[in-house]
Structures are given as structure tokens and as C-alpha cells.
Amino acid sequence: GGAGGSGGAGGSGGTGGNADGMGVRGVGPTVHELTGCTYATFIKCDPLPFIGTKGAVGLCQWFERLESVFQISECKETDRVKFAMATLRGRALTWWNGRTKAMGIEAGNNTPWSEVKKWMTEEFCPRSVIQRME
């Protein structure tokens, strides 16, 4: 049998090597690859942090970068809001926490990405700015 692997890395560690070996062996099958991306994969694609201080331009750049990261990481629609909101900092994070306080973070994370983008546009791009951009 080839797949057993009983004489592998675990045996050569000497004293104290067992704890590390168990962690690696205990990982099991990577189910996430079949169902979309993990948060680690999303972060490896280098999404921009969003602070909410650069107005419409900053928001547009953040949206564009996130859309690109969603494509590259094959992020599922159901994970997009949760992962995107993890990149918020400062004022933007305070805004999101306030926005989700009433509905609960689960409900916030389950809101469609398109809807959250609308909320963020209303909050971080005042109407007057949007009209100038069009």
C-alpha cells in the first residue's frame, strides 16, 4: 500500500516533535476548495483595506479591487460581505458595526453584496459627489 505513509515525518522528529506532527496530520481533506474560497485564500489575494476617508474615489478603488479579489479567489456570493467587511478599518468599521447592530452581524453578513455596496455608496459618497462623477 502506497498511501499509508506511517514512516513519514512524524517518526524523525525525536523528542517533542509529536505535537507539531499531529497538527499537520489532523488537517484532513480541504472541503473549502469545493465550496468557494477560505478567508485565508481571500486575504492572500491582497484586498485593499477600506477606511472611508478618501471619498468616492477611495470607495470605487476598493470596490474594483474587491471584485478582482472575488474573481481570483473564487469567493462565493454568500461569503463576499463577510470577507469584504473584514477589510474595513477606522470610520468604515465603526459605520458597519453601527449598521449591523440593530439587525445582528449574521443578518448583515447575509445581506447581498450588491445591497451592501449600495449602503456604502450612500454613506461614503454623498449624492453631490456622485453627480459630479457622472
Contact map, one row per residue, 1 for C-alpha under 8 A:
11110000000000000000000000000000000000000000000000000000000000000000000000000000000000000000000000000000000000000000000000000000000000
11111000000000000000000000000000000000000000000000000000000000000000000000000000000000000000000000000000000000000000000000000000000000
11111000000000000000000000000000000000000000000000000000000000000000000000000000000000000000000000000000000000000000000000000000000000
11111100000000000000000000000000000000000000000000000000000000000000000000000000000000000000000000000000000000000000000000000000000000
01111111000000000000000000000000000000000000000000000000000000000000000000000000000000000000000000000000000000000000000000000000000000
00011111000000000000000000000000000000000000000000000000000000000000000000000000000000000000000000000000000000000000000000000000000000
00001111111000000000000000000000000000000000000000000000000000000000000000000000000000000000000000000000000000000000000000000000000000
00001111111100000000000000000000000000000000000000000000000000000000000000000000000000000000000000000000000000000000000000000000000000
00000011111110000000100000000000000000000000000000000000000000000000000000000000000000000000000000000000000000000000000000000000000000
00000011111110001100110000000000000000000000000000000000000000000000000000000000000000000000000000000000000000000000000000000000000000
00000011111111000000000000000000000000000000000000000000000000000000000000000000000000000000000000000000000000000000000000000000000000
00000001111111000000000000000000000000000000000000000000000000000000000000000000000000000000000000000000000000000000000000000000000000
00000000111111111100000000000000000000000000000000000000000000000000000000000000000000000000000000000000000000000000000000000000000000
00000000001111111000000000000000000000000000000000000000000000000000000000000000000000000000000000000000000000000000000000000000000000
00000000000011111100000000000000000000000000000000000000000000000000000000000000000000000000000000000000000000000000000000000000000000
00000000000011111110000000000000000000000000000000000000000000000000000000000000000000000000000000000000000000000000000000000000000000
00000000010011111111100000000000000000000000000000000000000000000000000000000000000000000000000000000000000000000000000000000000000000
00000000010010111111110000000000000000000000000000000000000000000000000000000000000000000000000000000000000000000000000000000000000000
00000000000000011111111000000000000000000000000000000000000000000000000000000000000000000000000000000000000000000000000000000000000000
00000000000000001111111100000000000000000000000000000000000000000000000000000000000000000000000000000000000000000000000000000000000000
00000000110000001111111110000000000000000000000000000000000000000000000000000000000000000000000000000000000000000000000000000000000000
00000000010000000111111111000000000000000000000000000000000000000000000000000000000000000000000000000000000000000000000000000000000000
00000000000000000011111111100000000000000000000000000000000000000000000000000000000000000000000000000000000000000000000000000000000000
00000000000000000001111111100000000000000000000000000000000000000000000000000000000000000000000000000000000000000000000000000000000000
00000000000000000000111111110000000000000000000000000000000000000000000000000000000000000000000000000000000000000000000000000000000000
00000000000000000000011111110000000000000000000000000000000000000000000000000000000000000000000000000000000000000000000000000000000000
00000000000000000000001111111100000000000000000000000000000000000000000000000000000000000000000000000000000000000000000000000000000000
00000000000000000000000011111100000000000000000000000000000000000000000000000000000000000000000000000000000000000000000000000000000000
00000000000000000000000000111110000000000000000000000000000000000000000000000000000000000000000000000000000000000000000000000000000000
00000000000000000000000000111111100000000000000000000000000000000000000000000000000000000000000000000000000000000000000000000000000000
00000000000000000000000000001111111000000000000000000000000000000000000000000000000000000000000000000000000000000000000000000000000000
00000000000000000000000000000111111111000000000000000000000000000000000000000000000000000000000000000000000000000000000000000000000000
00000000000000000000000000000111111111000000000000000000000000000000000000000000000000000000000000000000000000000000000000000000000000
00000000000000000000000000000011111100000000000000000000000000000000000000000000000000000000000000000000000000000000000000000000000000
00000000000000000000000000000011111110000000000000000000000000000000000000010000000000000000000000000000000000000000000000000000000000
00000000000000000000000000000001111111000000000000000000000000000000000011110000000000000000000000000000000000000000000000000000000000
00000000000000000000000000000001101111101100000000000000000000000000000011110000000000000000000000000000000000000000000000000000000000
00000000000000000000000000000001100111111100000000000000000000000000000000100000000000000000000000000000000000000000000000000000000000
00000000000000000000000000000000000011111110000000000000000000000000000000000000001000000000000000000000000000000000000000000000000000
00000000000000000000000000000000000001111111000000000000000000000000000000000000000000000000000000000000000000000000000000000000000000
00000000000000000000000000000000000011111111100000000000000000000000000010000000000000000000000000000000000000000000000000000000000000
00000000000000000000000000000000000011111111111000000000000000000000110010100000001000000000000000000000000000000000000000000000000000
00000000000000000000000000000000000000111111111000000000000000000000000000000000000000000000000000000000000000000000000000000000000000
00000000000000000000000000000000000000011111110000000000000000000000000000000000000000000000000000000000000000000000000000000000000000
00000000000000000000000000000000000000001111111000000000000000000000100110000000000000000000000000000000000000000000000000000000000000
00000000000000000000000000000000000000000111111100000000000000000000100000000000000000000000000000000000000000000000000000000000000000
00000000000000000000000000000000000000000110111110000000000001001100100000000000000000100000000000000000000000000000000000000000000000
00000000000000000000000000000000000000000000011111000000000001001100000000000000000000100000000000000000000000000000000000000000000000
00000000000000000000000000000000000000000000001111100000000001000000000000000000000000111000000000000000000000000000000000000000000000
00000000000000000000000000000000000000000000000111110000011001000000000000000000000000111001000000000000000000000000000000000000000000
00000000000000000000000000000000000000000000000011111100000000000000000000000000000000011111100000000000000000000000000000000000000000
00000000000000000000000000000000000000000000000001111110011000000000000000000000000000001111000000000000000000000000000000010000000000
00000000000000000000000000000000000000000000000000111110010000000000000000000000000000000010000000000000000000000000000000000000000000
00000000000000000000000000000000000000000000000000111111111000000000000000000000000000000000000000000000000000000000000000000000000000
00000000000000000000000000000000000000000000000000011111111000000000000000000000000000000000000000000000000000000000000000011000000000
00000000000000000000000000000000000000000000000000000111111100000000000000000000000000000000000000000000000000000000000010011000110000
00000000000000000000000000000000000000000000000000000111111110000000000000000000000000000000000000000000000000000000000000000000000000
00000000000000000000000000000000000000000000000001011111111111000000000000000000000000000000000000000000000000000000000000000000000000
00000000000000000000000000000000000000000000000001010111111111100000000000000000000000000000000000000000000000000000000010011000000000
00000000000000000000000000000000000000000000000000000001111111110000000000000000000000000000000000000000000000000000000000000000000000
00000000000000000000000000000000000000000000000000000000111111111000000000000000000000000000000000000000000000000000000000000000000000
00000000000000000000000000000000000000000000001111000000011111111100000000000000000000000000000000000000000000000000000000000000000000
00000000000000000000000000000000000000000000000000000000001111111110000000000000000000000000000000000000000000000000000000000000000000
00000000000000000000000000000000000000000000000000000000000111111111000000000000000000000000000000000000000000000000000000000000000000
00000000000000000000000000000000000000000000001100000000000011111111100000000000000000000000000000000000000000000000000000000000000000
00000000000000000000000000000000000000000000001100000000000001111111110000000000000100000000000000000000000000000000000000000000000000
00000000000000000000000000000000000000000000000000000000000000111111111000000000000000000000000000000000000000000000000000000000000000
00000000000000000000000000000000000000000000000000000000000000011111111100000000000000000000000000000000000000000000000000000000000000
00000000000000000000000000000000000000000100111000000000000000001111111110000000000000000000000000000000000000000000000000000000000000
00000000000000000000000000000000000000000100000000000000000000000111111111110001000000000000000000000000000000000000000000000000000000
00000000000000000000000000000000000000000000000000000000000000000011111111100000000000000000000000000000000000000000000000000000000000
00000000000000000000000000000000000000000000100000000000000000000001111111100000000000000000000000000000000000000000000000000000000000
00000000000000000000000000000000000110001100100000000000000000000000111111100000000000000000000000000000000000000000000000000000000000
00000000000000000000000000000000000110000000000000000000000000000000011111110000000000000000000000000000000000000000000000000000000000
00000000000000000000000000000000000111000100000000000000000000000000011111111011000000000000000000000000000000000000000000000000000000
00000000000000000000000000000000001110000000000000000000000000000000010001111111000000000000000000000000000000000000000000000000000000
00000000000000000000000000000000000000000000000000000000000000000000000000111111100000000000000000000000000000011000000000000000000000
00000000000000000000000000000000000000000000000000000000000000000000000000011111100000000000000000000000000001010000000000000000000000
00000000000000000000000000000000000000000000000000000000000000000000000000111111111000000000000000000000000010000000000000000000000000
00000000000000000000000000000000000000000000000000000000000000000000010000111111111100000000000000000000000000001000000000000000000000
00000000000000000000000000000000000000000000000000000000000000000000000000001111111110000000000000000000000111111001000000000000000000
00000000000000000000000000000000000000000000000000000000000000000000000000000011111111000000000000000000000011000000000000000000000000
00000000000000000000000000000000000000100100000000000000000000000000000000000011111111100000000000000000000000000000000000000000000000
00000000000000000000000000000000000000000000000000000000000000000100000000000001111111110000000000000000000000000000000000000000000000
00000000000000000000000000000000000000000000000000000000000000000000000000000000111111110000100100000000000000000000000000000000000000
00000000000000000000000000000000000000000000000000000000000000000000000000000000011111110000000000000000000000000000000000000000000000
00000000000000000000000000000000000000000000001111000000000000000000000000000000001111111000000000000000000000000000000000000000000000
00000000000000000000000000000000000000000000000011100000000000000000000000000000000111111101100000000000000000000000000000000000000000
00000000000000000000000000000000000000000000000011110000000000000000000000000000000000111111110000000000000000000000000000000000000000
00000000000000000000000000000000000000000000000000110000000000000000000000000000000000011111110000000000000000000000000000000000000000
00000000000000000000000000000000000000000000000000111000000000000000000000000000000000001111111000000000000000000000000000000000000000
00000000000000000000000000000000000000000000000001110000000000000000000000000000000000011111111100000000000000000000000000000000000000
00000000000000000000000000000000000000000000000000100000000000000000000000000000000010011111111110000000000000000000000000000000000000
00000000000000000000000000000000000000000000000000000000000000000000000000000000000000001111111111000000000000000000000000000000000000
00000000000000000000000000000000000000000000000000000000000000000000000000000000000000000011111111100000000000000000000000000000000000
00000000000000000000000000000000000000000000000000000000000000000000000000000000000010000001111111110000000000000000000000000000000000
00000000000000000000000000000000000000000000000000000000000000000000000000000000000000000000111111111000000000000000000000000000000000
00000000000000000000000000000000000000000000000000000000000000000000000000000000000000000000011111111100000000000000000000000000000000
00000000000000000000000000000000000000000000000000000000000000000000000000000000000000000000001111111110000000000000000000000000000000
00000000000000000000000000000000000000000000000000000000000000000000000000000000000000000000000111111111101100000000000000000000000000
00000000000000000000000000000000000000000000000000000000000000000000000000000000000000000000000011111111100000000000000000000000000000
00000000000000000000000000000000000000000000000000000000000000000000000000000000000000000000000001111111000000000000000000000000000000
00000000000000000000000000000000000000000000000000000000000000000000000000000000000000000000000000111111101100000000000000000000000000
00000000000000000000000000000000000000000000000000000000000000000000000000000000000000000000000000011111111100000000000000000000000000
00000000000000000000000000000000000000000000000000000000000000000000000000000000000000000000000000011011111110000000000000000000000000
00000000000000000000000000000000000000000000000000000000000000000000000000000000000000000000000000000001111111000000000000000000000000
00000000000000000000000000000000000000000000000000000000000000000000000000000000000000000000000000010011111111100000000000000000000000
00000000000000000000000000000000000000000000000000000000000000000000000000000000100000000000000000010011111111100000000000000000000000
00000000000000000000000000000000000000000000000000000000000000000000000000000010110000000000000000000000111111100000000000000000000000
00000000000000000000000000000000000000000000000000000000000000000000000000000100110000000000000000000000011111110000000000000000000000
00000000000000000000000000000000000000000000000000000000000000000000000000000000100000000000000000000000001111111011000000000000000000
00000000000000000000000000000000000000000000000000000000000000000000000000001100100000000000000000000000000001111111000000000000000000
00000000000000000000000000000000000000000000000000000000000000000000000000001001100000000000000000000000000000111111100000000000000000
00000000000000000000000000000000000000000000000000000000000000000000000000000000000000000000000000000000000000011111110000000000000000
00000000000000000000000000000000000000000000000000000000000000000000000000000000000000000000000000000000000000111111111000000000000000
00000000000000000000000000000000000000000000000000000000000000000000000000000000100000000000000000000000000000111111111100000000000000
00000000000000000000000000000000000000000000000000000000000000000000000000000000000000000000000000000000000000001111111110000000000000
00000000000000000000000000000000000000000000000000000000000000000000000000000000000000000000000000000000000000000111111111000000000000
00000000000000000000000000000000000000000000000000000000000000000000000000000000000000000000000000000000000000000011111111100000000000
00000000000000000000000000000000000000000000000000000000000000000000000000000000000000000000000000000000000000000001111111111000000000
00000000000000000000000000000000000000000000000000000001001000000000000000000000000000000000000000000000000000000000111111111100000000
00000000000000000000000000000000000000000000000000000000000000000000000000000000000000000000000000000000000000000000011111111110000000
00000000000000000000000000000000000000000000000000000000000000000000000000000000000000000000000000000000000000000000001111111100000000
00000000000000000000000000000000000000000000000000010011001000000000000000000000000000000000000000000000000000000000000111111100000000
00000000000000000000000000000000000000000000000000000011001000000000000000000000000000000000000000000000000000000000000111111110110000
00000000000000000000000000000000000000000000000000000000000000000000000000000000000000000000000000000000000000000000000011111111110000
00000000000000000000000000000000000000000000000000000000000000000000000000000000000000000000000000000000000000000000000001001111111000
00000000000000000000000000000000000000000000000000000000000000000000000000000000000000000000000000000000000000000000000000000111111100
00000000000000000000000000000000000000000000000000000001000000000000000000000000000000000000000000000000000000000000000000001111111110
00000000000000000000000000000000000000000000000000000001000000000000000000000000000000000000000000000000000000000000000000001111111111
00000000000000000000000000000000000000000000000000000000000000000000000000000000000000000000000000000000000000000000000000000011111111
00000000000000000000000000000000000000000000000000000000000000000000000000000000000000000000000000000000000000000000000000000001111111
00000000000000000000000000000000000000000000000000000000000000000000000000000000000000000000000000000000000000000000000000000000111111
00000000000000000000000000000000000000000000000000000000000000000000000000000000000000000000000000000000000000000000000000000000011111
